[in-house]
Each structure stands twice: as structure tokens, then as C-alpha cells.
Amino acid sequence: MIGFETIGNATVICHDRVPVLCTDPWVTGSAYFGSWTHKFELPPDQLRSIESCPYVWFSHGHPDHLNPDSLPRFKGRTILLPDHYGGRIARDLGSQGFTVKILENKKWYPLSEKISILCLSDYNQDAILLINLNGRLLLNMNDATNRDWMGFIRSVTSQFEKTFLLRLVNHGDADMINLFDEQGRRAVPPFLKSVPLGAKVQAKLAATGCRYYVPFSTFHVYQRTDSIWANEYVVFDPKEFSEGFKGSPDQILPANVRYDCETDAYEEIGSQALPLTPKPPEAFGDNWSDQLEKEDKELARRYFTSIESLRRSIDFIRLVVGGEETVIEISKRGFKSGITFEVPRNSLVAALRWEIFDDLLIGNFMKTTLHNIKSLYPDFTPYVAKYADNGRAKTDAELKAYWREYRRRNPLAMFKHELSMKTTQRLRNYILADGRLIRLAYAAYKRVS
């Protein structure tokens, strides 16, 4: 076959008579300290194809994409990586004996007679892969957002007749939504599930210039008993991708699909939904009664105080572990604004030691309370999880160099994007401050849909 298959969470397998390329292969194990597991089984044929690919592309470091349990299967392959500033993934994999190739931005690389790829790395330490497969274009955005490359992407998609968008579209659970108010009541963001997925799909197709949508980077469920509550916001039924979609029904392909790029025929891959077996946090080394040791508290203090940008917006970080409080002073303004994280010791210490704090946020078993702060965005999550942990930019000087490099790579688009993001964030904070605006917006949507 000359074509592609999508399977698992965020894996596309590209064939040119034989398997050539696979992306983000999470094929075994769990993710986010055991919180996430697979929604669908991985059929043997597709698993063999994945393990036969000479090229493996990883978009970013989240464990549902670059999975530590799955990674050993790909020793001896050529690991293709985006040109992420800081080079953390490339350096780590290289030190483990993997063969790594960095893909320059906006450059086409031939992998076979019928397959060539182009990679775009973004400032959020994620990436997009454009795949020319026998004259059809696959736009693999995994869970990257529409950052600074959209103008370039549209210029490429406009050159192809058949264009496929492979991208996360969901209700918002793939981020920290385990929020609580200061009275200890769960405060899930009110906009979750407010817009049908089909409407989101339609907007993404319009933004990218793609014709077809393939459900992608969405197929996980929560299995820990302390995060299983979040399954209310998981996409269980692929029919949801059609709800609110105003285009032609054939524009949305099956979630697990085999597509022939010679005949343009496709079929759904028979992949059964896996039974969900809830597992206690102890199965993953977490006991909510364990308390921090003295050296753990010092590790936490060093971790948070080393990120200088936090001092401009946050006064303190409060950790509640095993019922014991540890307060870390970030700035000298007094304890007016801050964040409380209530979390098991084992996963917290691992996240701090390995510098993967985003894994705690996305796992949605850690409880988060904001104090005089409207959101973890834009002042906490990007600076901690993206720029510091992954981009290795912790000090103000390192952060300036970080931004200088991304502006150099794409100057005009970055200027427009940053201006747009500032306006969007102001509007988002205004809306989040008044839940009535969210309800009114949804009511207006329902009237016109």
C-alpha cells in the first residue's frame, strides 16, 4: 500500500509499499504517572508496522507522545526530532544511544520515493509535521496549537488537492482541569463541553486550509481512582466529532483509518475499545498519606525559585503533601497571590527531579487552587512546563535568548502572533471573571447552529 494508517493515541503510520514512518508511537504502558491509559487496543498488524518503520518522529516530550515505556522498542531506528530550542529531547535520547536527526524548520526531507516530510517547531516546545504522501498532504498537528506557523501552513495546504488534518480536538481535559476554590469545592472551568466538537473541527479545518479531518491525539482515558472523575470530559464516542459540523459528512474520517493514497479509498481499522479497569494510586507508587522529607522540600524550593519569571506574577507556591503544608516564597510582595498544589509525594518528587511538571498538571489527580490568580495561563504553565522544563530557559537572561531565537526564526509571523495572543488573553481573563459571558456565548451559539 501507498498510504497511511492512524491508530492509538497520536500515531500515523506512512507506507510506501512498506512501512516507512510512524509518529509519536505510544504502544505500551501508561502516561502521566499512571493516570492515562489507552482507549483502543493496538491491533497486531499496526503494531508490526510501527515496529518496522525505519523512521520515528516525536513531536514533543509528553508521555502520550514520547512514552518512556514504549521508547526502547525504537533503538536502532532513526529518531526524527523537531528543532526545539534547548535541545533537551535530542540530548537525552542521544545520551541513551539513540540515533537522532534534527529536522530544520521549513525544509522538506525525502524519506522514500513517495514520502517526504517538513517539520515546524514552535515556541511552546511542540511541533507540527507536514507529510507529502504520494501527492496528498497530511498535516499532523498532534496537540500543537495554531501558533506562529499558520500563514506558512496555509500556503502549503493550498498547493494540494487532498489535505488531511490530524489534530487534537476535545473538551479540554488534556490540561489541568482539576481546579478547586478556596473552600475546597471542585471548580472545573465552566467552558468545558460548551461547544460541540464538530464546530471545533470546522474551525480547525478553516484555519489550516485542510479539507478532511482525522480524529487524532485524543484517544486516552483516565484509570487512576483519583483522576477517573475526568473521564466525564473525555471523548468516548467518535460520533461527537460530527456534532455541530456544518460541512459534508465525508470530511470527517474514522478515528482509526487506513487510507490508500493511490485510489483515495479508505476503511476503518477494527480496533476495539479497551475495558476500563480503575487502579489505585498505590499501583503507581503514590500514597496520599506520604509526607515530604527535608530534602524533598529543598528540592521543591530550588525548583520553583529558579524560575525567575514567576516572581513577577506569583508570591508563593503552597504544597500540601500527606496533609502537611510546605510554603515556598517566590516574591517579597507578601503572600497575596499564589497557587496551592495538593499532590502525592512520589509523583511530585519525580516531577521536580526530572523537571516534568506538566505531567502532574495533565494527569489531573493533583488538586490545584488559585489564590487571587484567574488562571495558570499565561504566567505559570508556559513558563514552568514549556520554557523552563523543556526549553531550559529559567533565568530572565535565558528567557530573553529563548524568545530572541524564536523571533529570529519567523519574525513577522511571531510579531503578529504575539500581538494576537496578548489581545486574546485579555479577553479570556475578562470572560473567565464573569461566568455569565460564557453562558451567553453558548446560548448564542445554539441559536445560530
HELIX and SHEET records of a PDB file:
HELIX    1   1 PRO A   44  SER A   52  1                                   9    
HELIX    2   2 LEU A   71  PHE A   74  5                                   4    
HELIX    3   3 ARG A   88  SER A   95  1                                   8    
HELIX    4   4 MET A  150  THR A  157  1                                   8    
HELIX    5   5 LEU A  197  THR A  208  1                                  12    
HELIX    6   6 ILE A  228  TYR A  233  5                                   6    
HELIX    7   7 PRO A  238  SER A  242  5                                   5    
HELIX    8   8 PRO A  249  GLN A  251  5                                   3    
HELIX    9   9 PRO A  281  PHE A  284  5                                   4    
HELIX   10  10 LYS A  294  THR A  305  1                                  12    
HELIX   11  11 GLU A  308  ARG A  312  5                                   5    
HELIX   12  12 ARG A  345  TRP A  354  1                                  10    
HELIX   13  13 PHE A  357  GLY A  363  1                                   7    
HELIX   14  14 THR A  381  THR A  381  1                                   1    
HELIX   15  15 PRO A  382  ASN A  390  3                                   9    
HELIX   16  16 ASP A  396  ARG A  409  1                                  14    
HELIX   17  17 PRO A  411  LEU A  432  1                                  22    
HELIX   18  18 GLY A  435  VAL A  448  1                                  14    
SHEET    1   A 8 THR A  99  LEU A 103  0                                        
SHEET    2   A 8 THR A  78  PRO A  82  1                                        
SHEET    3   A 8 TYR A  55  TRP A  57  1                                        
SHEET    4   A 8 PRO A  19  THR A  23  1                                        
SHEET    5   A 8 THR A  11  ASP A  16 -1                                        
SHEET    6   A 8 ILE A   2  ILE A   7 -1                                        
SHEET    7   A 8 VAL A 257  ASP A 260 -1                                        
SHEET    8   A 8 TYR A 266  GLU A 268 -1                                        
SHEET    1   B 2 TRP A  36  HIS A  38  0                                        
SHEET    2   B 2 HIS A 220  TYR A 222 -1                                        
SHEET    1   C 6 TRP A 108  PRO A 110  0                                        
SHEET    2   C 6 ILE A 115  SER A 121 -1                                        
SHEET    3   C 6 ALA A 127  LEU A 133 -1                                        
SHEET    4   C 6 ARG A 136  ASN A 142 -1                                        
SHEET    5   C 6 THR A 163  ARG A 167  1                                        
SHEET    6   C 6 TYR A 212  PRO A 215  1                                        
SHEET    1   D 5 LEU A 179  PHE A 180  0                                        
SHEET    2   D 5 LYS A 367  HIS A 371  1                                        
SHEET    3   D 5 GLY A 338  GLU A 342 -1                                        
SHEET    4   D 5 PHE A 316  VAL A 321  1                                        
SHEET    5   D 5 GLU A 324  GLU A 329 -1                                        
END                                                                             
